[in-house]
């Protein structure tokens, strides 16, 4: 097939314009036999370039739409209810406070490569979402538009940093004295002015292991499944002031109390309030008293025992409320197998985040 090209000059233009009766670009209207014809000049984009630019524009549009779908803290920061739901913290100011602490900390990434494609605030946000809602890594990789490896790298790194900053730097070995407790003593603790700490244990579900001896060590008679168990200490004002490492679910309250190191912080004159299961009077340091509910021995409690049990129950309820707040972080409902190496850091980071919430007792606010 031949082409016929006529060279014409337009008035006022020195450059020639070629009238093409056929174009080699597929889909172009400049074909022979077409009723519509157009003058193509060197001053216009050829059809091939137009098609190429159209494809590039479509790709850019898809990339922009993909970026819009990325989950970020800025999308919820102005809504306190959503901040509470996704992070477990009361407001955006608390999250920004943690970001400010992390920005001054030398982050050492778990996977030996630095995450640069995501701002620090969103790395913190991803970690808080994982702790609060325990989404899977595949889910988080889709929400935050990154790979599963990046999710693992960010989560392990930020949790370790929060552990070092909040727990090691602020909470560890820092149980308030009796004098400090008395400055914010609630009314329900007025009968116990010397109370230093209220003790209770909490359990976290874990996956079964293949080894039977390990399963027996982890099996909890109370829960009826394999668990890990930690000792929690709460000040009279409801703040968690002590948390132990996790032990096998079969360990007794007394054995954990004796081994975890909490007794080393007690001084003569201190009082410990606990549940009936804490038969620890014989292992307490000299001069430290234990106040637990009375055991039924003669078939009926005396009026004095009834009154004492009621006062202890009113005081102990706050440690249960603190543990209930701690369990708001869904990752503590069941620890995934791949996180078992960092399980103590996860627990202690969640304890510190629980203390950032609003006070349990209104009279303490």
C-alpha positions as CSV (number, residue, x, y, z in Angstrom):
1,X,0.0,0.0,0.0
2,X,1.4,3.4,-0.9
3,X,1.1,6.7,0.8
4,X,0.3,10.0,-0.8
5,X,1.8,13.1,1.0
6,X,1.2,16.6,-0.2
7,X,3.5,19.3,0.9
8,X,1.7,22.6,1.5
9,X,2.5,25.9,3.1
10,X,0.1,27.7,5.4
11,X,-0.1,31.5,5.4
12,X,2.2,33.0,8.1
13,X,4.1,29.7,8.7
14,X,7.5,28.9,7.3
15,X,7.3,25.3,8.4
16,X,5.7,22.8,6.1
17,X,2.6,20.9,7.1
18,X,2.1,17.4,5.7
19,X,-1.3,16.1,4.9
20,X,-1.2,12.4,5.5
21,X,-4.0,10.2,4.0
22,X,-2.9,7.2,6.0
23,X,-1.3,6.8,9.4
24,X,0.7,3.8,10.6
25,X,-0.5,4.2,14.3
26,X,-3.2,1.6,15.1
27,X,-6.5,3.2,16.0
28,X,-5.7,6.5,14.3
29,X,-8.4,8.2,12.2
30,X,-5.8,9.3,9.6
31,X,-6.3,6.2,7.4
32,X,-7.0,6.0,3.7
33,X,-10.6,5.9,3.0
34,X,-11.5,7.7,6.2
35,X,-13.9,10.6,5.8
36,X,-12.2,12.5,8.6
37,X,-8.7,13.7,7.9
38,X,-6.4,16.0,9.8
39,X,-3.3,17.9,9.1
40,X,-0.4,16.6,11.2
41,X,2.4,19.1,11.8
42,X,5.7,19.0,13.6
43,X,4.0,21.3,16.2
44,X,1.5,18.5,17.4
45,X,2.0,15.3,19.3
46,X,1.9,12.2,17.1
47,X,-0.7,9.6,17.9
48,X,2.0,7.2,19.3
49,X,3.2,9.7,21.9
50,X,-0.4,10.5,22.9
51,X,-1.1,6.8,23.5
52,X,2.1,6.4,25.6
53,X,1.2,9.4,27.7
54,X,-2.2,8.1,28.2
55,X,-0.8,4.8,29.6
56,X,1.6,6.7,31.9
57,X,-1.3,8.8,33.2
58,X,-3.3,5.7,34.0
59,X,-0.4,4.2,35.9
60,X,0.1,7.4,37.9
61,X,-3.7,7.5,38.7
62,X,-3.5,3.9,40.0
63,X,-0.4,4.8,42.1
64,X,-2.2,7.8,43.6
65,X,-5.3,5.7,44.4
66,X,-3.1,3.1,46.0
67,X,-1.5,5.8,48.2
68,X,-4.9,7.0,49.2
69,X,-5.8,3.6,50.5
70,X,-2.8,3.5,52.9
71,X,-3.8,3.5,56.6
72,X,-2.1,6.3,58.6
73,X,-2.4,8.0,61.9
74,X,-3.4,11.3,60.3
75,X,-6.7,9.7,59.2
76,X,-7.9,9.1,62.7
77,X,-5.9,11.7,64.8
78,X,-8.8,14.2,65.0
79,X,-11.2,11.5,66.4
80,X,-10.5,10.5,70.0
81,X,-12.9,7.5,69.8
82,X,-11.0,6.1,66.9
83,X,-7.7,6.8,68.5
84,X,-8.9,4.9,71.6
85,X,-10.2,2.0,69.4
86,X,-7.0,1.5,67.3
87,X,-4.3,2.4,69.9
88,X,-5.7,1.9,73.4
89,X,-4.6,5.4,74.3
90,X,-7.0,8.2,75.3
91,X,-6.2,10.7,72.6
92,X,-3.8,11.8,69.8
93,X,-1.6,13.8,72.3
94,X,-0.6,10.5,74.0
95,X,0.5,9.0,70.7
96,X,2.4,12.1,69.7
97,X,4.1,12.0,73.2
98,X,5.3,8.5,72.5
99,X,6.5,9.6,69.0
100,X,8.5,12.4,70.6
101,X,10.2,9.9,72.9
102,X,11.0,7.5,70.1
103,X,12.4,10.4,67.9
104,X,15.1,10.9,70.6
105,X,15.8,7.2,70.8
106,X,18.4,5.4,68.7
107,X,16.3,2.8,67.0
108,X,18.1,-0.4,66.1
109,X,15.9,-2.2,63.6
110,X,15.3,-5.9,64.2
111,X,16.1,-6.9,60.6
112,X,19.2,-4.8,60.3
113,X,17.7,-2.6,57.7
114,X,16.1,0.8,58.3
115,X,12.4,1.4,57.3
116,X,12.4,4.7,55.3
117,X,9.2,4.4,53.3
118,X,7.0,5.0,56.4
119,X,7.1,8.0,58.8
120,X,7.9,7.2,62.4
121,X,4.4,8.2,63.6
122,X,2.9,5.6,61.4
123,X,5.5,3.0,62.4
124,X,4.4,3.7,66.0
125,X,0.7,3.6,64.9
126,X,1.2,0.2,63.2
127,X,2.7,-1.2,66.4
128,X,-0.1,0.2,68.6
129,X,-2.7,-1.3,66.3
130,X,-1.0,-4.7,66.5
131,X,-0.9,-4.5,70.3
132,X,-4.5,-3.3,70.7
133,X,-6.3,-5.3,68.0
134,X,-3.8,-8.1,67.3
135,X,-4.4,-8.0,63.5
136,X,-2.3,-10.5,61.5
137,X,0.8,-9.4,59.7
138,X,-0.8,-10.0,56.3
139,X,-3.7,-7.7,57.3
140,X,-1.4,-5.0,58.5
141,X,0.7,-5.2,55.4
142,X,-2.4,-4.5,53.3
143,X,-3.6,-1.7,55.5
144,X,-0.2,0.0,55.6
145,X,0.8,-0.8,52.0
146,X,4.0,-2.6,52.9
147,X,5.4,-6.2,53.0
148,X,5.0,-8.6,55.8
149,X,8.7,-8.5,56.4
150,X,8.4,-4.7,56.9
151,X,5.5,-5.2,59.4
152,X,7.7,-7.7,61.4
153,X,10.7,-5.4,61.3
154,X,8.7,-2.3,62.5
155,X,6.7,-4.1,65.2
156,X,9.6,-5.9,66.8
157,X,11.7,-2.7,66.7
158,X,9.1,-0.3,68.1
159,X,8.0,-2.8,70.9
160,X,11.7,-3.2,72.0
161,X,12.1,0.6,72.0
162,X,8.9,1.2,74.0
163,X,10.1,-1.5,76.5
164,X,13.5,0.2,76.9
165,X,12.0,3.7,77.2
166,X,8.9,3.2,79.3
167,X,9.6,0.1,81.3
168,X,13.4,0.0,81.8
169,X,13.7,3.8,81.9
170,X,10.6,4.6,84.1
171,X,8.9,1.6,85.7
172,X,11.5,-1.0,86.5
173,X,12.6,-1.1,90.1
174,X,10.5,2.0,90.9
175,X,7.7,0.9,93.2
176,X,6.4,3.9,95.1
177,X,7.1,4.1,98.8
178,X,4.3,4.2,101.5
179,X,4.8,8.0,101.8
180,X,4.2,8.5,98.1
181,X,1.2,6.2,98.1
182,X,-0.3,8.2,101.0
183,X,-0.3,11.4,98.9
184,X,-2.9,9.9,96.6
185,X,-4.6,7.3,98.8
186,X,-8.2,6.6,97.8
187,X,-11.0,6.5,100.4
188,X,-11.3,2.7,100.1
189,X,-7.7,2.4,101.2
190,X,-8.1,4.5,104.3
191,X,-8.3,1.4,106.5
192,X,-4.9,0.3,105.0
193,X,-2.7,3.4,105.1
194,X,0.5,1.3,105.1
195,X,-0.4,-0.6,101.9
196,X,2.6,-0.6,99.6
197,X,1.3,-2.8,96.8
198,X,-1.7,-5.0,95.9
199,X,-0.7,-8.3,94.2
200,X,-2.5,-10.5,91.8
201,X,-1.6,-12.8,88.9
202,X,-2.8,-12.8,85.3
203,X,-2.5,-15.4,82.5
204,X,-1.9,-15.2,78.8
205,X,-3.0,-17.9,76.4
206,X,-0.2,-19.4,74.2
207,X,-0.1,-22.1,71.5
208,X,0.5,-25.8,72.4
209,X,4.0,-27.1,71.9
210,X,5.0,-30.4,70.5
211,X,6.9,-31.5,73.6
212,X,4.7,-33.1,76.3
213,X,7.0,-32.0,79.2
214,X,6.7,-28.4,78.0
215,X,2.9,-28.7,77.7
216,X,2.6,-29.9,81.3
217,X,4.7,-27.0,82.4
218,X,2.5,-24.5,80.6
219,X,-0.9,-26.2,81.4
220,X,-3.0,-24.1,83.8
221,X,-5.5,-26.0,85.9
222,X,-7.4,-22.8,86.5
223,X,-7.8,-21.9,82.8
224,X,-7.9,-25.4,81.5
225,X,-5.3,-24.7,78.7
226,X,-1.7,-23.9,78.1
227,X,-0.9,-20.4,79.4
228,X,1.8,-18.1,80.7
229,X,1.4,-16.4,84.0
230,X,2.7,-13.1,85.4
231,X,2.5,-11.3,88.7
232,X,1.0,-7.8,88.6
233,X,1.5,-5.3,91.4
234,X,-0.8,-2.2,91.7
235,X,-0.5,0.9,93.8
236,X,-3.5,2.0,95.9
237,X,-4.2,4.7,93.3
238,X,-4.7,2.1,90.5
239,X,-1.3,2.5,88.7
240,X,0.5,-0.7,87.8
241,X,3.9,-0.4,89.5
242,X,5.3,-3.9,89.1
243,X,5.1,-6.7,86.5
244,X,7.1,-9.9,86.5
245,X,8.4,-12.0,83.6
246,X,6.0,-14.7,82.4
247,X,6.1,-18.1,83.9
248,X,4.5,-21.4,82.9
249,X,0.8,-21.6,83.7
250,X,1.3,-24.4,86.2
251,X,3.4,-22.2,88.5
252,X,1.7,-21.3,91.8
253,X,1.2,-17.7,92.9
254,X,3.5,-18.3,95.8
255,X,6.3,-19.7,93.6
256,X,6.1,-16.7,91.2
257,X,6.1,-14.2,94.1
258,X,9.2,-15.8,95.6
259,X,11.1,-15.9,92.4
260,X,10.2,-12.7,90.5
261,X,12.0,-10.2,92.8
262,X,9.1,-8.2,94.1
263,X,9.9,-9.0,97.7
264,X,13.2,-7.3,97.4
265,X,11.5,-3.9,97.2
266,X,9.5,-4.2,100.4
267,X,10.6,-2.5,103.6
268,X,9.7,-3.1,107.3
269,X,6.3,-1.5,108.0
270,X,4.9,-2.2,104.5
271,X,1.7,-4.0,104.0
272,X,0.8,-6.3,101.0
273,X,-2.8,-6.9,100.1
274,X,-3.6,-10.0,98.0
275,X,-6.1,-12.8,97.3
276,X,-6.5,-16.0,99.3
277,X,-4.3,-17.9,96.9
278,X,-1.2,-15.8,98.0
279,X,-0.2,-17.9,101.1
280,X,3.1,-16.0,101.2
281,X,3.3,-14.9,104.8
282,X,6.2,-17.2,105.5
283,X,8.3,-15.8,102.7
284,X,7.8,-12.1,103.3
285,X,10.7,-10.0,104.6
286,X,10.8,-9.3,108.3
287,X,8.5,-6.5,109.3
288,X,6.2,-6.8,106.2
289,X,2.6,-7.7,106.9
290,X,0.1,-9.5,104.6
291,X,-3.6,-8.8,104.5
292,X,-5.7,-11.4,102.7
293,X,-9.3,-12.5,103.1
294,X,-10.0,-14.8,106.0
295,X,-10.4,-18.5,105.5
296,X,-13.6,-20.2,106.7
297,X,-12.6,-22.5,109.5
298,X,-15.5,-22.9,111.9
299,X,-18.4,-23.0,109.4
300,X,-19.2,-19.3,109.8
301,X,-17.2,-16.0,109.7
302,X,-17.2,-13.8,112.7
303,X,-18.5,-10.2,112.3
304,X,-15.0,-8.9,112.5
305,X,-13.9,-11.3,109.7
306,X,-16.8,-10.3,107.5
307,X,-16.0,-6.6,107.9
308,X,-12.3,-7.2,107.2
309,X,-13.1,-9.3,104.1
310,X,-15.4,-6.5,102.8
311,X,-12.7,-3.9,103.3
312,X,-10.1,-6.0,101.5
313,X,-12.5,-6.7,98.6
314,X,-13.2,-3.0,98.1
315,X,-9.5,-2.4,98.0
316,X,-8.5,-5.4,95.8
317,X,-11.1,-4.6,93.2
318,X,-8.8,-1.9,91.7
319,X,-6.1,-4.4,90.9
320,X,-8.7,-6.4,89.0
321,X,-9.8,-3.3,87.1
322,X,-6.2,-2.5,86.3
323,X,-5.7,-6.0,84.9
324,X,-8.9,-5.7,83.0
325,X,-7.6,-2.5,81.4
326,X,-4.3,-4.3,80.6
327,X,-6.3,-7.0,78.8
328,X,-7.8,-4.3,76.5
329,X,-4.7,-5.0,74.4
330,X,-5.9,-8.0,72.5
331,X,-2.4,-9.4,71.8
332,X,-2.5,-10.5,75.5
333,X,-5.5,-12.7,74.8
334,X,-3.4,-15.1,72.8
335,X,0.3,-14.6,72.0
336,X,1.2,-15.7,68.4
337,X,3.9,-18.4,68.2
338,X,6.2,-16.1,66.1
339,X,6.3,-13.5,68.9
340,X,7.3,-15.9,71.7
341,X,10.9,-14.5,71.9
342,X,9.6,-11.0,72.6
343,X,6.7,-12.0,74.8
344,X,8.0,-10.4,78.0
345,X,8.8,-7.1,76.2
346,X,5.3,-7.2,74.8
347,X,3.6,-7.7,78.2
348,X,5.7,-5.0,79.9
349,X,5.1,-2.5,77.0
350,X,1.4,-3.1,77.3
351,X,1.6,-2.5,81.1
352,X,3.3,0.9,80.5
353,X,0.7,1.9,77.8
354,X,-2.1,0.9,80.3
355,X,-0.6,3.5,82.8
356,X,-1.0,6.2,80.1
357,X,-4.7,5.9,80.2
358,X,-7.0,8.0,82.3
359,X,-7.0,7.2,86.1
360,X,-9.2,4.4,87.2
361,X,-10.4,6.3,90.3
362,X,-12.2,9.6,89.7
363,X,-10.9,11.0,93.1
364,X,-7.4,10.6,91.7
365,X,-8.0,12.7,88.6
